[in-house]
Amino acid sequence: MFTLYHHGSSVCAAKVRFAMAEKGLDWEGVYIDILKGEQFNPDYMKLNPKAVVPTLTHDDTVIVDSTVIVEYLDQIAPDTSVHPTDPAQRAQARYWTKAVDEDLHPACGAVTFVCSHRHTVLKNLGADGVKKFLEATPAMSVTSNWKDLKDGYTRYGFDAPGAAEKVKLYDSYLAKMEAALDGRPEGGLEGGNDRGNNWLVGNAFSIADIAMTPYVNRLAMMSMRGMWENGRLPNVEKWFARIEALPNFKTCLIDWVPEDLTNDLRDNGAQSWPDIAKILEIEI
Ligand SMILES: N[C@@H](CCC(=O)N[C@@H](CS)C(=O)NCC(=O)O)C(=O)O
């Protein structure tokens, strides 16, 4: 039996829910509210010492880290693999998942806290609660220095050191998607094949699309579609419309987000949009 420890605000958990749905795997859920600090419960930290979601248990086996979880599931259920079979395309897909884990995910954590979560935790937890919440974060968490970073993003918002760079880094991944969907070499500006690829790798839906979906959706939920709409990144716009039309999108990416959090992401994000647009030199 699969048990997934997850939360509606977690992009990594959304990735696993989406992959499991695409693979047709059933699971039971344990909901860990990471904005209330439930990830710091000592029993949960026995499963996941970094105090992050998701965690998957498969009978007695415990697997952490969303990409590793999806790779594990593909070994368990190879018939519904979400990885390309062609070795070169598999390597391409691996570049995407590696970049997401190393680069995009920490940038998303920063941007989400700066634009929305800081307002949610400040509103819901009160001064003492916020202090406890920030102190409880282990040094090695989302990143090896997440405790200090999260503290800075929560207290200072856009004025936290490095916040604007994280916005630009996030945006650079949308540009890489635009290039890949245009058939250009990853991140390249020239030399497209004009195929107008539907999907990120080999023009077939894969783990690369699953891995990027929660990060594009996070921006959409934060009222930031202006990062790709209005002609800025037309391939990304079409790709996301294709993703949103998939039957598993709403159930995995939208329905698990509680209504108050959905509202916070939308409203706090909308208030932060002028700052984001200024950093990215988007006219609004
Ligand atoms: N490398 C991990 C990262 C997991 C992670 O960063 N989870 C975030 C939510 S997406 C979390 O639980 N954060 C808790 C916190 O910020 O205290 C994975 O891919 O699963």
The ligand as an ORCA input file, in Angstrom:
! r2SCAN-3c Opt
* xyz 0 1
  N      13.849     17.813     -2.265
  C      12.554     17.708     -1.634
  C      12.099     19.088     -1.227
  C      10.789     19.032     -0.451
  C      10.358     20.409     -0.006
  O      11.106     21.389     -0.114
  N       9.126     20.476      0.512
  C       8.594     21.759      0.951
  C       7.263     22.015      0.295
  S       7.386     21.950     -1.480
  C       8.386     21.705      2.454
  O       7.938     20.703      2.964
  N       8.704     22.798      3.172
  C       8.592     22.855      4.574
  C       9.166     24.098      5.158
  O       9.421     25.071      4.416
  O       9.365     24.119      6.380
  C      11.572     17.020     -2.580
  O      11.754     17.103     -3.801
  O      10.637     16.370     -2.095
*
